[in-house]
Amino acid sequence: MPERLVPGDDAPDFQLLDSAGREVGLQDFRGRNTVVYFYPAAATPGCTKQACDFRDSLAALQGAGYDVVGISPDPVAKLAGFAAAEGLSFPLLSDPDHAVAEAYAAWGEKKNYGRTYEGLIRSTVVVGPDGKVTLAQYNVRATGHVAKLLRDLKLDA
């Protein structure tokens, strides 16, 4: 597994399918700040809370020059249903082989109820207009994370 990203690192490029089946890549956001967040599974309570928090903060983020992209191992069809059910207007990308999550160090060993397994580590990486990492947060909590991110980016009003 790659080491965790830190500010100044080049953000790994990617090309993934969004919830509508279109290819979306990091290059599509070049010239803007981009919040790339990794979540384990669409339509689960924690991931829904986190996605809705991003949805509800999207105007503030976009107004400050930040785009938002969510990435999970879910198939495109599940992402489409999730986006429609929750009114999510930012791209949700499908990473079924978790290659992008691995490149961002958002895939690795997890422990839950005494069991150790490989899985997605809830993470957020902010990529600057030049493709460099400006902020990287790992093992974030679903609830309250977006508010903390807004504070860390000095966008809380």
C-alpha positions, 0 to 999 in steps of 0.5 A: 500500500502506498504511503499516505499522501501529504501536502505537496505530493502530486495527486494520483491521476484517475479515470473512473465512471460516474453514476451516469456511466461517463468517464471522469478524471482528475484532469477534468478539475485541473485549474480548480480546487477539488475535494476528493473523498472516499467512502465505503458504500453508497446508501449506508447510514454513515455514507449517506450522512456524509454525502448529504453533508457535502450536498448541503455544503456544496454551494459554499464549497463551489463559491469558494472555488472547490469542486467535490468528487465522491469515490467508492467501490460501488458499481455505477448503477448503485451510485446512480440510485444513491445520487437520485435518492439523495439529490446529489449533484456532484460526481460519484465515481465507481472504483470497483477494483479499488485501484484509485483508493489504493493510489490515494492510500484510502484502501488498507487494513481495517479493524472492526469488532475484533476482526481485521480485514482489507477495506476502504478507509474513509478519507478526504484529499484536497487537490489544488488547481496545479494537481498537488495535494493541499490537504489529506485526512484519513480515518475521518468520521462520517458525521461532522467531517464536512463541517471540520473540513470547512473549518480546516479550509477556513470556509466556515462562516 
